[in-house]
Amino acid sequence: MDPDNQGPEEYGHDGDGPAPRQRPPRESLTPEFAQHAPALARTVQLVAGDFLLTVNPVDGSEIEACPPTRRPARPVKLTAAERAEAERAARPPVPPGPPQPALPLLARQDERERLVRLLARGRSTRLTGPAGSGRTRLLDLVAEDCSDLAPDGVVRLNGFGRTSEDLLYGLFHAVFSAPLYRPDRDELLTHLREIGAVVVLDDLEFGGAALDELLEATPECAFLFGATPDVPAPSADSAVEEVVLGGLERAAGLDLLEHAVGRSLTEDESNWAGDLWFESEGLPLRFVQAGALLRQRDRLRAGTSAVDEFGVFEDAPPADSTETYDLGDDVPLPALGEAAAPAPLLASRLSASARATLRFALVLGGEVPHQAHLPALVGDTHADAALGELAACGLVSPVGSRYRLAAGVPAQLEAAGYADDTEAGARSAAQHYSWWAGHPSVTPERVCAEADAVLAALAVLGPVTRPPAEGEESAAVHLARTAAPAFAAGLHWSAWERALRSGAEAARLAGDVAEEAYFHHELGVLALCAGQLDRARAELEASIGLRGALADKRGTVAGRRALALVADRSGTPIGLGPTAGEEVPDTRDEESASPPGGVPAPFPQLQQPPSATLVTHRSSPAPSRAARGGLKGLARRNLVAAGAGALLVAVLGTVVTLGATSDNDRNPPSGQVGVNPSASQGVDDDSIGADRPGNDGGGDTGGAPARPTDPGPDGTPGTSDDPTPTDSPSGSQDPSDSPSPSKPPSSSKPPATSKPPATSKPPTSKPPTSKPPTSEPPTSQPPTSEPPTSEPPTTSPSTSNSASGPAPSSPTSTSASASQSATGTPSGPETVI
């Protein structure tokens, strides 16, 4: 069949009906695959409390308020079959190779029965025993005995490297079905009160108040804790029973050694085992390791005939193997010191892959990598069998769902030189885990299962990180960058936080600003989910600052969205909160109000005219005052900037006003005499020349005051420096105005550097805002007011063709007009310029 024209049967149809569309050629699919290549990044959406969290490993996680439609349904409890499946998956994997015979639990029957009785009565109990005393084995048997005591069965947890909060969430997910959901604290406690189970918690690492918190959150659960003697004891009010587990008796130790060897002991071996019992204080682990030493000795003593007879791949030698074939050269028993610290001797007789696995375990802080990673780490396709060798020798022990080096083994191997090249091993492990954790086929749950090994590699490489060479990448930064999103998606948030902090420190040491910004962003999102708003604000602001320096627009947008959510939760706007090192809200309330004229100008303003009929443009004072009064949280530097802007506007307005008035004074009206009469509001103005201003208000009531006879400082009468008469429109002299020239020059003469614009009016301009002829000027003294020495006319003249324009009502108003014009404020009835 033509592959480009497939038949209907390939699509699941029976042939009747329209034929399917023809499949496009392969060439058109090539660019489509290339276009979707970046989609390999793992993006997971989960609900954390009231937030909808999108774990984005590219630009940073995005967080928002969870819409009601995305809220998950109420979690339901797992069934018995589902609990059994989850418990099976939580157990450590079976080592490859021939199955090892299970060793019996000897001399522990009394402790076993006592623990079961206490749990049946609902009493929480702590089993305390040193490492290697068989505590984990005893807990497994007690859990089997209590499988039907509680409605929710038995829940197995491991407390190695876990906090109280980690265990509470672990218990919740072990009983309830809540995928991609992490409840907040209140909802978590509500669900935990509904759990009635026997919780077997091994490798407990805390006590006191933290243990009390765990017990109070689960009132319907009975706990069986397993801890070492160095762990803090429970508080006196916790009502936790204590059961102490000691070493074995001498006879039980010899019996356990025979089961480990698989044969009866000789007299020399029995005496050697007695010395070992005294040295090890009867710890079962030492007898298991001693049995491995004796098995290795038997293999060394066996000759070629034994290999030919039983074969290389014989699963187990027969029990009478020592009597049926020649043992060849006799191999002495290990010394007592070697038996007390057997790890180096046992490792020397293992395969090269097993010894390499031990080196990696030392590099990773005692964590043994999963057997699926050993071929890639060691470089041997059959290296996964090394875990079986180590487990058979008692060099590793199960811890939760993984294996760790047994008690005392790390110190013994370090003394033997197995930890010489720690940094190189950690870098090799980091590169492998970076590739593996970032692969799209690896689920977040699998990455969380290897969290301790990944974090151990980060702990080794983080402090020794250096700026990479050109074209290279820091191994610690890359590992944290790829593993942290997987920890977040797998709901292992304690590992997520540790990876982010290690990555941030490594990125800082490596000088990678972009990655450092990513880690700070993720830490801010994590703090926001935990309700730590102050820490979230600090981390997000640091991330936004770093990304702003890099011009990372997408990352900055994600950071600002998260910061806006922090501001919404805390009730403090983003731009109005005090920044680091600034505390300004209290000082804002104590500031004085802005003056009516706005921010003070460099030149002091004189008193404004009492009238407010003229409308002038004030651009800066009003907005500045409104902004300061309404925005309480602006920083002090913003207020200073606003004041400087308002000051600049006021200065510019003053300069423009002075320039405008200077242009009017540059050509005095007394020298501008044309053939046309000047503008006048009167109807009977017949004066053309400027040498005789004339009486424009001849029809007005009252006599015009006399024109001043004092020519002024320049000696020329009719100029602008002459003493100002009262309100005479024509400038004619009147005996009643005699006191006017006698006024002090300081009150009537303007400054020498500028001429008063209020008394220098162009002859051709008509004031558009001046008062009609029959009304008094609003901005000057009313004409009916009594001057100091003379009485002005009752009606102010409406027009004037004099060179200096209509004069104010008194010399004091002239001085005020001159000073106000210098600051750009018009005065008098003709002050609109």
C-alpha positions in Angstrom: 0.0 0.0 0.0 1.1 3.5 -0.8 2.4 5.0 2.5 1.2 8.5 1.4 -2.3 7.2 0.7 -3.3 5.1 3.6 -6.5 3.0 3.6 -9.3 3.5 6.0 -8.5 0.4 7.9 -5.4 2.1 9.3 -7.6 4.7 10.9 -10.0 2.1 12.5 -12.8 2.5 10.0 -14.5 -0.4 8.1 -14.3 1.3 4.7 -17.9 2.6 4.3 -18.0 6.3 4.5 -15.9 9.1 3.2 -12.2 8.3 2.7 -9.8 10.0 5.1 -7.8 12.9 4.0 -4.5 12.2 2.4 -1.6 12.3 4.8 0.7 15.3 4.1 4.2 14.5 2.7 7.1 14.0 5.1 8.8 17.2 3.9 6.0 19.4 5.4 6.4 17.7 8.8 10.0 18.5 9.2 9.6 22.2 9.9 6.7 21.4 12.2 8.9 19.2 14.3 11.5 21.9 14.4 8.9 24.4 15.5 7.8 22.3 18.5 11.3 21.4 19.6 11.2 23.9 22.6 8.1 22.2 23.9 10.3 19.6 25.6 10.5 21.7 28.7 8.3 20.2 31.4 5.5 22.6 32.4 3.2 21.5 35.2 0.2 23.3 36.7 -0.7 22.5 40.3 -2.9 24.1 43.0 -1.1 25.2 46.2 -3.6 26.6 48.7 -5.4 29.5 47.1 -2.9 29.8 44.2 -2.6 28.3 40.8 1.1 27.6 40.3 2.5 27.0 36.8 6.0 25.5 37.1 7.8 27.0 34.1 11.4 25.9 33.9 12.2 28.4 31.2 11.3 31.9 32.5 10.3 31.1 36.1 7.1 29.8 37.7 4.0 31.8 37.3 1.6 32.2 40.2 -1.9 33.6 40.3 -5.0 33.4 42.4 -6.7 30.1 41.7 -10.0 30.6 39.8 -13.0 28.8 41.3 -13.3 26.6 38.2 -9.7 25.3 38.7 -10.2 24.4 42.4 -9.8 20.6 42.8 -12.5 18.5 44.3 -12.3 17.5 47.9 -9.6 14.8 48.3 -10.9 11.3 48.9 -9.1 8.5 50.8 -7.3 5.8 49.0 -8.8 2.3 49.0 -7.1 -0.6 50.6 -5.7 -1.8 47.3 -4.4 1.6 46.4 -2.7 1.9 49.8 -1.1 -1.4 49.3 0.2 -0.4 45.9 1.5 2.9 47.2 3.3 1.1 50.0 4.9 -1.4 47.6 6.1 1.5 45.5 7.6 3.2 48.5 9.8 0.2 49.5 13.4 0.1 48.3 14.0 -1.8 45.1 15.1 -5.4 45.2 18.8 -5.7 44.4 19.6 -7.6 41.2 21.3 -10.9 41.3 20.5 -14.1 43.2 18.1 -13.5 46.1 19.7 -13.3 49.5 18.2 -15.5 52.3 16.3 -13.5 54.8 17.9 -13.5 58.2 15.6 -14.3 61.2 14.8 -11.8 63.9 16.4 -13.3 67.0 15.8 -12.4 70.6 13.3 -9.7 69.8 10.0 -11.4 70.5 9.4 -9.5 73.8 9.9 -6.1 72.2 7.7 -7.1 69.3 4.8 -8.1 71.4 5.0 -5.1 73.6 5.0 -2.7 70.7 1.9 -4.4 69.2 0.0 -4.1 72.5 0.8 -0.4 72.9 -0.3 0.4 69.3 -3.5 -1.7 69.7 -4.4 0.6 72.6 -3.7 3.7 70.5 -0.6 4.7 72.4 2.3 6.3 70.4 5.6 4.6 71.1 9.3 5.4 70.3 11.6 2.5 69.7 15.1 3.7 70.5 18.2 1.8 69.4 21.7 2.4 68.1 22.4 2.2 64.4 22.9 -1.4 63.4 20.7 -2.8 66.2 18.1 -4.2 63.8 15.5 -1.5 64.5 14.3 -1.2 60.9 13.8 -5.0 60.7 11.7 -5.0 63.9 9.6 -2.1 62.7 8.8 -4.0 59.5 7.5 -7.0 61.5 5.4 -4.9 63.8 3.8 -3.1 60.9 2.8 -6.5 59.5 1.2 -7.4 62.8 -0.8 -4.1 63.0 -2.1 -4.1 59.5 -5.8 -4.5 60.6 -5.8 -2.4 63.7 -6.8 1.0 62.2 -9.4 1.9 59.6 -6.8 3.5 57.3 -4.3 0.6 57.8 -0.6 1.1 58.3 1.3 4.0 56.7 5.1 3.7 56.4 7.1 7.0 56.4 10.8 7.8 56.7 12.0 10.8 58.6 15.6 10.9 57.4 16.3 14.5 56.5 12.6 15.4 56.9 11.0 18.1 59.0 7.7 18.0 60.8 6.0 19.8 57.9 7.4 17.3 55.4 6.0 14.4 57.3 2.6 16.0 57.6 2.3 16.4 53.9 3.7 13.0 53.3 1.0 11.5 55.6 -1.6 13.4 53.7 -0.6 12.2 50.3 -0.2 8.6 51.6 -3.8 8.5 52.7 -5.7 10.9 50.3 -5.8 10.9 46.6 -4.8 14.5 45.7 -2.7 14.6 42.6 -1.1 18.0 41.8 -2.6 19.5 44.9 -0.9 20.9 48.0 -3.4 22.3 50.5 -2.6 25.2 52.8 -1.9 24.8 56.4 -5.5 25.1 57.7 -6.9 22.7 55.1 -4.1 20.3 55.7 -4.8 20.1 59.4 -8.5 19.6 58.6 -7.8 16.5 56.5 -5.2 15.1 58.9 -7.8 15.0 61.7 -9.8 12.6 59.6 -6.9 10.0 59.3 -7.1 7.0 61.6 -4.0 4.9 61.0 -0.9 3.3 62.5 2.0 5.4 61.3 5.4 3.6 61.3 8.0 6.4 61.1 11.6 5.2 61.0 14.8 7.3 61.2 13.1 10.1 63.2 15.5 13.1 63.6 13.6 15.5 65.8 11.8 15.6 69.1 10.4 18.1 71.6 8.1 20.8 70.3 8.3 19.6 66.6 7.2 16.1 67.7 4.4 17.6 69.7 3.2 19.5 66.7 3.2 16.3 64.7 1.1 14.5 67.3 -1.3 17.3 67.8 -2.1 17.5 64.1 -3.0 13.8 64.0 -5.1 13.0 67.0 -6.6 9.8 65.5 -3.2 8.2 64.7 -1.0 6.0 66.7 2.7 6.5 65.9 5.6 4.0 66.1 8.8 6.0 65.9 12.2 4.6 65.3 15.1 6.7 66.4 18.7 6.6 67.6 19.7 7.6 71.2 21.1 11.0 70.0 17.7 12.2 68.8 16.0 14.6 71.2 13.5 12.9 73.4 9.7 13.7 73.3 8.4 16.3 75.7 7.0 15.1 79.0 3.4 16.0 78.0 3.5 14.1 74.7 2.6 10.7 76.4 4.9 8.8 74.1 6.0 5.4 75.4 9.7 4.5 75.2 11.1 1.1 74.3 14.8 0.6 74.2 16.4 -1.9 71.9 19.9 -3.2 72.9 22.4 -5.7 71.5 22.0 -9.4 71.2 23.2 -12.0 73.7 26.3 -14.0 72.8 24.4 -17.1 71.9 22.0 -15.1 69.7 25.0 -13.5 68.0 26.6 -16.8 67.2 23.3 -18.1 65.9 22.9 -15.1 63.6 26.4 -15.5 62.3 25.7 -19.1 61.3 22.6 -18.0 59.4 24.7 -15.4 57.6 27.5 -17.9 56.7 25.0 -20.6 55.7 26.9 -23.4 57.6 28.0 -24.4 61.1 30.9 -22.6 62.6 34.2 -24.3 63.5 35.7 -24.0 66.9 38.1 -21.3 65.8 35.4 -19.4 64.2 33.2 -19.6 67.3 36.0 -18.2 69.5 36.6 -15.5 66.9 32.8 -14.7 66.9 32.9 -14.5 70.7 35.6 -11.8 70.6 33.6 -10.0 68.0 30.5 -10.0 70.2 32.4 -8.4 73.0 33.9 -5.8 70.7 30.7 -4.8 68.9 28.4 -4.9 72.0 26.2 -7.5 70.3 25.0 -5.3 67.4 23.4 -7.5 64.7 24.9 -5.5 61.8 28.4 -6.5 62.9 27.5 -10.2 62.8 26.0 -9.8 59.3 29.2 -8.2 58.1 31.3 -10.9 59.8 29.2 -13.5 58.0 30.2 -11.8 54.7 33.8 -12.0 55.7 33.6 -15.7 56.3 31.8 -16.3 53.0 34.6 -14.4 51.2 37.2 -16.5 53.1 35.5 -19.7 52.0 35.7 -18.6 48.3 39.4 -17.8 48.7 40.1 -21.2 50.2 38.2 -23.0 47.5 40.4 -24.5 44.8 40.0 -24.9 41.1 38.3 -28.3 41.6 35.4 -26.6 43.4 34.9 -24.2 40.6 35.0 -27.1 38.0 32.6 -29.2 40.0 30.0 -26.6 41.0 30.4 -24.1 38.2 31.0 -20.4 38.2 27.3 -19.4 38.2 26.2 -21.7 41.0 23.7 -19.8 43.1 24.8 -21.1 46.5 27.4 -23.7 47.4 26.2 -26.8 49.1 26.2 -27.0 52.9 28.9 -29.7 53.0 31.2 -28.0 50.5 34.0 -27.7 53.1 34.2 -31.5 53.4 33.7 -32.6 49.8 36.5 -30.8 48.1 40.1 -29.7 48.8 40.2 -26.3 50.3 43.8 -25.7 49.2 45.9 -23.2 51.0 44.5 -22.2 54.4 43.4 -18.6 54.7 43.6 -17.2 58.2 40.6 -15.6 59.9 40.4 -11.8 59.8 42.0 -10.0 62.7 39.7 -8.6 65.4 40.3 -5.1 64.3 39.4 -5.9 60.7 36.2 -7.6 62.0 35.3 -4.6 64.0 35.8 -2.3 61.0 35.2 -4.7 58.1 34.3 -2.2 55.3 37.7 -1.8 53.7 38.4 -5.5 53.7 35.0 -6.4 52.4 35.2 -3.7 49.6 38.7 -5.0 48.5 37.2 -8.4 47.7 34.2 -7.0 45.6 34.1 -6.2 41.9 35.4 -3.0 40.4 31.9 -1.8 39.8 31.0 -2.3 43.5 34.0 -0.3 44.6 33.2 2.5 42.2 29.7 2.6 43.6 31.1 2.9 47.1 33.1 5.9 45.9 30.1 7.6 44.5 28.1 6.9 47.7 30.8 8.6 49.7 30.7 11.6 47.4 27.0 11.8 47.8 27.0 11.9 51.5 26.3 8.2 52.0 23.4 8.1 49.4 23.7 5.1 47.1 22.5 6.0 43.6 19.6 4.0 42.2 20.7 0.8 40.5 19.4 2.2 37.2 22.0 5.1 37.4 25.0 2.9 38.2 25.8 1.8 34.6 26.0 5.5 33.5 27.9 6.6 36.5 30.4 3.8 36.7 30.7 3.2 33.0 29.9 -0.5 33.1 26.8 -1.9 31.5 26.6 -4.6 34.3 27.2 -2.2 37.2 23.6 -2.5 38.4 24.6 -5.8 39.9 26.9 -3.9 42.3 24.0 -3.0 44.6 23.3 -6.7 45.2 27.0 -7.3 46.2 26.9 -4.4 48.6 23.6 -5.4 50.2 24.8 -9.0 50.7 27.9 -7.8 52.5 25.9 -5.5 54.8 27.7 -2.4 53.5 24.3 -0.7 52.6 21.0 -0.7 54.4 17.5 0.4 53.3 16.3 3.9 54.2 12.8 4.6 53.0 12.7 3.9 49.2 16.4 4.0 48.7 19.7 2.6 50.1 22.4 4.3 52.2 25.8 3.2 53.4 25.4 1.3 56.7 26.3 2.8 60.0 30.0 3.2 60.4 30.9 2.3 56.8 31.5 5.9 55.5 34.1 6.6 58.2 35.8 3.3 57.5 36.0 3.9 53.8 37.2 7.4 54.1 40.1 6.2 56.3 40.9 3.7 53.6 41.2 6.4 50.9 37.9 5.9 49.0 37.1 9.7 49.2 40.3 11.1 47.8 38.8 12.7 44.6 35.4 14.0 46.0 35.0 17.0 43.7 35.6 15.1 40.5 33.1 12.4 41.5 30.5 15.0 42.5 30.9 16.8 39.2 30.5 13.6 37.3 27.3 12.8 39.3 26.0 16.3 38.8 26.4 16.1 35.0 24.6 12.8 34.9 21.7 13.9 37.1 21.4 17.1 35.2 20.9 15.2 31.9 18.5 12.7 33.6 16.4 15.2 35.5 15.9 17.4 32.5 14.8 14.6 30.2 11.1 14.8 29.3 10.6 11.1 29.8 11.5 11.3 33.5 8.6 12.1 35.7 8.8 14.5 38.7 8.1 11.7 41.1 11.2 9.8 39.9 13.3 12.9 40.4 11.9 13.4 43.9 13.0 9.8 44.7 16.6 10.8 44.0 16.3 14.1 45.8 18.8 13.2 48.5 21.5 12.2 46.0 20.9 15.3 43.9 21.0 17.6 46.9 24.2 15.9 48.1 25.9 16.6 44.8 24.8 20.3 45.1 26.1 20.5 48.6 29.6 19.4 47.4 29.8 21.5 44.3 28.0 24.6 45.4 30.7 26.1 47.7 33.6 25.3 45.3 31.9 26.8 42.2 34.1 29.1 40.1 33.3 31.2 37.0 33.3 28.8 34.1 35.5 29.2 31.1 34.2 30.5 27.8 31.6 28.2 26.3 31.3 26.1 29.5 28.6 25.9 32.1 28.7 25.5 35.9 27.8 21.9 36.8 26.1 23.0 40.1 24.1 25.7 38.5 22.9 23.4 35.7 21.9 20.7 38.1 19.9 23.0 40.3 18.3 24.6 37.3 17.0 21.3 36.0 16.2 19.6 39.3 14.4 22.4 41.1 11.4 22.5 38.7 11.0 18.8 39.0 11.0 19.0 42.8 8.3 21.7 42.7 6.1 19.7 40.3 6.6 16.5 42.5 5.4 18.5 45.6 8.7 17.8 47.4 9.0 21.5 48.4 11.7 21.1 51.1 14.0 19.7 48.4 12.8 22.5 46.1 13.9 25.2 48.5 17.3 23.5 49.2 18.0 23.2 45.5 17.0 26.9 44.9 19.3 28.2 47.7 22.2 26.0 46.5 21.6 27.1 43.0 21.5 30.8 43.9 24.8 30.6 45.8 26.4 28.7 42.9 25.2 31.2 40.4 26.5 34.1 42.4 29.9 32.4 42.6 29.9 31.6 38.9 28.8 35.2 38.0 25.7 34.0 36.1 23.3 36.9 36.7 20.5 35.3 34.6 20.4 32.1 36.6 20.7 34.0 39.9 17.7 36.0 38.9 15.8 32.8 38.1 16.6 31.3 41.5 15.6 34.5 43.4 12.3 34.5 41.4 11.5 30.9 42.4 12.4 31.6 46.0 10.0 34.5 46.0 7.2 32.3 44.5 7.9 29.6 47.1 7.8 32.1 50.0 4.5 33.5 48.6 3.0 30.0 48.6 4.2 29.6 52.2 2.6 32.9 53.3 6.0 34.6 53.9 5.1 37.9 52.2 8.1 39.9 53.4 10.6 37.3 52.1 8.6 36.9 48.9 8.8 40.7 48.3 12.5 40.8 48.9 13.3 37.8 46.6 11.0 39.1 43.8 12.4 42.6 43.9 15.9 41.2 43.7 15.0 39.0 40.7 13.3 41.9 38.9 16.3 44.1 39.5 18.7 41.5 38.0 16.4 40.8 35.1 16.0 44.5 34.4 19.7 44.8 34.1 19.7 42.0 31.6 16.7 43.4 29.7 14.9 40.1 30.2 11.3 41.2 29.4 9.5 37.9 29.8 11.2 37.2 33.1 10.5 40.7 34.4 6.9 40.4 33.5 6.6 37.1 35.4 8.3 38.7 38.4 6.0 41.8 38.4 2.9 39.6 38.2 4.1 37.7 41.3 5.0 40.9 43.0 1.6 42.3 42.3 0.1 39.3 44.0 2.3 39.9 47.0 1.1 43.5 47.1 -2.5 42.3 46.9 -2.0 39.8 49.8 -0.2 42.3 52.0 -2.4 45.3 51.2 0.6 47.4 50.2 0.7 48.7 46.6 3.8 47.9 44.7 5.1 51.4 44.0 4.0 52.8 47.3 5.7 50.6 49.8 8.9 51.8 51.5 12.0 50.4 49.9 14.9 48.9 51.7 16.5 51.4 54.1 13.7 54.0 53.7 10.9 54.6 56.2 8.9 57.6 55.0 5.2 57.1 55.8 5.3 58.7 59.2 7.1 61.8 58.0 4.6 62.4 55.2 1.8 63.1 57.7 3.9 65.7 59.5 4.8 67.8 56.4 3.3 71.2 56.1 0.8 71.9 53.3 2.0 73.4 50.1 1.6 77.2 49.8 -1.2 78.5 47.6 1.3 79.6 45.0 3.0 76.3 44.8 6.6 75.5 45.5 8.5 78.8 46.5 10.4 80.4 43.7 14.0 81.5 44.1 12.7 85.1 44.4 10.2 85.8 47.1 6.7 86.7 46.1 5.1 89.9 47.4 1.6 90.1 48.6 -1.0 89.3 45.9 -3.7 91.8 45.0 -6.9 91.2 46.9 -9.0 90.7 43.8 -9.1 87.3 42.1 -10.8 88.3 38.8 -7.8 87.6 36.6 -7.2 83.9 35.8 -3.5 83.0 35.3 -2.0 79.6 34.4 -0.3 77.7 37.1 1.0 74.4 35.7 3.0 72.9 38.5 1.8 73.9 42.0 -1.7 72.3 41.8 -0.6 68.9 40.5 2.3 68.8 42.9 0.1 69.4 45.9 -2.4 66.8 44.8 0.2 64.2 44.2 1.8 64.8 47.6 -1.4 64.7 49.4 -2.8 61.6 47.8 0.2 59.3 47.4 1.3 58.6 50.9 4.0 56.1 50.1 6.1 57.9 47.6 9.8 57.9 48.4 11.5 61.1 49.5 13.4 61.3 46.3 10.2 61.4 44.3 8.9 64.4 46.4 12.2 66.2 46.0 12.0 65.6 42.2 8.5 67.0 42.1 9.5 70.1 44.1 12.4 70.7 41.8 10.2 70.4 38.8 7.7 72.9 40.3 10.6 75.2 41.2 11.9 75.0 37.6 8.5 75.9 36.2 8.2 78.9 38.6 11.6 80.1 37.6 10.8 79.7 33.9 7.5 81.6 34.4 9.4 84.4 36.1 11.9 84.6 33.3 9.2 84.6 30.6 7.3 87.3 32.4 10.4 89.5 32.8 11.2 89.0 29.1 7.7 90.0 28.1 7.7 93.2 30.3 11.2 94.0 29.1 10.0 93.9 25.5 7.4 96.5 26.4 9.9 98.7 28.1 12.5 98.5 25.4 10.7 101.0 23.3 8.9 103.4 25.7 5.5 104.5 24.6 6.6 108.1 24.9 8.9 107.7 21.9 6.4 105.8 19.8 4.3 108.6 18.2 2.6 107.8 14.9 0.3 109.4 12.5 -2.7 107.4 13.8 -4.2 108.2 17.2 -3.6 105.7 19.9 -6.2 103.2 21.0 -8.7 104.7 23.2 -12.0 103.6 24.8 -13.4 107.2 24.6 -15.5 108.5 21.8 -14.4 112.1 21.9 -10.6 111.5 21.8 -9.2 114.1 19.4 -5.7 114.0 20.5 -3.1 112.7 18.1 0.3 113.7 19.5 1.8 112.0 22.5 3.2 115.3 23.8 -0.3 116.3 25.0 -2.0 113.2 26.5 -5.3 115.1 26.6 -8.3 114.5 28.7 -10.1 111.4 27.4 -12.5 111.4 30.2 -14.0 114.8 29.6 -17.4 113.5 29.9 -16.7 111.8 33.2 -17.9 113.3 36.5 -15.4 115.2 38.6 -12.4 117.2 37.7 -9.2 115.6 36.5 -6.3 116.0 38.8 -3.4 118.2 37.8 -0.5 116.9 35.9 2.7 116.6 38.0 5.2 119.3 37.4 8.2 117.3 38.6 10.0 116.0 35.4 11.6 113.1 37.4 15.3 112.1 37.5 15.8 112.4 33.7 14.6 116.1 33.7 12.2 115.4 30.9 8.5 115.7 31.7 6.0 113.2 30.3 8.3 110.1 30.6 7.7 107.0 32.5 10.0 107.9 35.4 7.9 110.9 36.4 6.1 110.7 39.7 2.8 108.9 39.3 -0.3 111.1 39.7 -3.4 109.8 41.2 -5.9 108.4 38.7 -5.8 111.2 36.2 -6.4 109.9 32.7 -5.0 113.0 30.9 -2.1 113.7 33.2 -3.3 117.4 33.7 -2.0 119.1 36.8 -4.4 119.8 39.6 -3.7 121.7 42.8 -5.3 118.9 44.8 -2.6 116.5 43.8 0.2 118.5 45.2 1.0 116.0 47.9 1.6 113.3 45.2 5.0 114.6 44.0 6.0 115.0 47.6 5.9 111.3 48.3 9.2 109.6 49.0 10.8 108.4 45.8 11.3 104.9 47.2 7.5 104.3 47.2 6.8 105.6 43.8 10.0 104.9 41.8 10.5 101.3 40.5 13.9 99.6 40.7 16.5 100.9 38.3 17.0 97.5 36.7 13.4 96.9 35.5 10.5 99.2 34.7 7.1 98.4 36.1 5.0 96.8 33.4 1.8 98.1 35.1 2.7 101.7 34.3 4.2 101.2 30.8 1.4 100.4 28.4 1.9 100.4 24.6 -0.2 103.2 23.0 -1.8 100.9 20.5 -2.9 98.1 22.8 -6.4 98.0 24.2 -6.7 96.1 27.5 -9.2 93.3 26.8 -9.8 92.5 30.5 -10.0 96.1 31.8 -13.2 97.2 33.5 -15.8 99.0 31.4 -15.7 102.8 31.6 -18.4 103.0 34.1 -16.9 100.5 36.6 -14.0 100.7 38.9 -10.8 98.6 38.2 -11.0 95.4 40.2 -7.3 95.1 40.9 -6.5 98.7 41.9 -7.5 100.7 44.8 -11.1 101.9 44.4 -11.4 105.5 43.1 -13.6 106.5 45.9 -10.8 105.7 48.4 -9.2 108.8 50.0 -5.5 109.3 49.1 -3.3 110.6 51.8 -3.4 114.2 50.7 -6.0 114.5 47.9 -9.4 113.1 46.9 -9.4 111.1 43.6 -12.3 111.4 41.1 -15.3 109.2 41.8 -15.1 107.4 38.5 -12.0 105.9 37.1 -11.1 106.9 33.5 -11.7 104.2 31.0 -9.1 105.0 28.4 -5.7 106.8 28.3 -3.4 107.8 25.5 -0.6 108.9 27.7 2.8 107.5 27.3 2.9 105.7 30.6 -0.7 104.5 30.6 -3.2 105.0 33.3 -1.6 105.4 36.7 -2.7 103.5 39.8 -4.7 105.2 42.4 -1.8 105.8 44.8 2.0 105.6 44.7 2.0 102.6 47.0 0.0 100.6 44.5 2.5 101.5 41.8 5.3 100.1 43.9 3.3 96.9 44.4 2.6 96.6 40.7 6.2 97.0 39.8 7.2 94.3 42.3 4.5 91.9 41.3 5.2 92.3 37.7 8.7 91.1 38.4 7.3 87.8 39.6 5.0 87.4 36.7 1.7 88.4 38.4 -0.4 91.1 36.7 -1.9 93.9 38.6 -4.2 96.8 37.8 -7.0 96.8 35.4 -4.7 96.4 32.4 -2.5 93.6 33.7 -3.3 91.0 31.1 -0.2 90.8 28.9 
